[in-house]
Amino acid sequence: MVKSDMRTVDEIKKAASKLAPDEQFELFQWWVHSETFKDRQLAALKRDLAAGLDDLSAGRYQTYDDTNVLQLAEEVGKSGRAKLKDGIKQPPK
């Protein structure tokens, strides 16, 4: 993004923060239903799928069975709880 674009984004954020909660929700709904948002989400999904297919092709994967699937679930849950506790949010790609 160009510096002037960032200034514009900051101005939009500032203006949106002054809206009533219902108006903020309406703005959010407008954005997530916009073609631009949908196009960005689709592009991100395609990148993620391509990376996953590349990993499969290169043999970078792990199979799970009854003996280790519960351990995986426990690790995922533990990681998720830690992120929630620490307030860590993953930025959109």
C-alpha positions in Angstrom: 0.0 0.0 0.0 1.1 3.5 -0.7 1.5 6.0 2.1 -1.5 8.0 1.0 -3.6 4.8 0.9 -2.7 4.1 4.5 -3.7 7.6 5.5 -7.1 7.0 3.8 -7.5 3.7 5.6 -6.7 5.3 8.9 -9.2 8.0 8.2 -11.9 5.4 7.4 -11.1 3.5 10.6 -11.3 6.7 12.6 -14.7 7.6 11.0 -16.0 4.1 11.5 -15.1 4.1 15.2 -17.4 7.1 15.6 -20.4 5.2 14.2 -23.1 3.7 16.4 -22.8 -0.1 16.8 -25.6 -0.7 14.4 -24.0 1.4 11.8 -20.6 -0.3 12.4 -22.4 -3.7 11.9 -24.0 -2.4 8.7 -20.7 -1.2 7.4 -19.1 -4.6 8.2 -22.0 -6.5 6.5 -21.6 -4.3 3.4 -17.8 -5.0 3.3 -18.1 -8.8 3.7 -20.7 -9.0 1.0 -18.8 -6.9 -1.4 -17.2 -8.4 -4.5 -13.8 -7.1 -3.5 -13.9 -9.0 -0.2 -15.2 -12.2 -1.8 -12.5 -12.0 -4.5 -9.8 -11.5 -1.8 -11.1 -14.4 0.2 -11.3 -16.7 -2.9 -7.7 -15.8 -3.8 -6.5 -16.5 -0.3 -8.3 -19.9 -0.4 -6.7 -20.8 -3.7 -3.3 -19.9 -2.4 -3.8 -22.1 0.7 -5.1 -25.0 -1.4 -2.2 -24.7 -3.8 0.3 -24.8 -0.8 -1.5 -27.8 0.6 -1.4 -29.6 -2.7 2.3 -28.8 -3.1 2.9 -30.2 0.4 1.1 -33.4 -0.5 3.0 -33.8 -3.8 6.3 -33.3 -1.9 5.4 -35.8 0.8 5.1 -33.2 3.5 2.2 -34.5 5.5 1.4 -36.8 8.4 -1.2 -39.5 8.7 -3.2 -40.0 11.8 -4.8 -43.1 13.3 -6.6 -44.0 16.5 -3.4 -43.9 18.5 -2.3 -40.3 17.7 -5.4 -38.5 16.6 -6.4 -37.8 20.3 -2.9 -36.4 20.9 -3.3 -34.1 17.9 -6.7 -32.9 19.1 -5.2 -32.2 22.5 -2.3 -30.2 21.0 -4.7 -28.1 18.8 -6.9 -27.4 21.8 -4.0 -26.4 24.0 -2.6 -24.1 21.3 -5.9 -22.5 20.7 -6.5 -21.9 24.4 -3.0 -20.4 24.7 -3.6 -18.0 21.8 -7.0 -16.9 23.3 -5.4 -16.4 26.7 -2.5 -14.3 25.2 -4.9 -12.4 22.8 -2.9 -13.4 19.8 -4.8 -12.9 16.6 -3.6 -14.2 13.2 -3.6 -11.4 10.6 -5.4 -12.2 7.3 -3.2 -13.3 4.5 
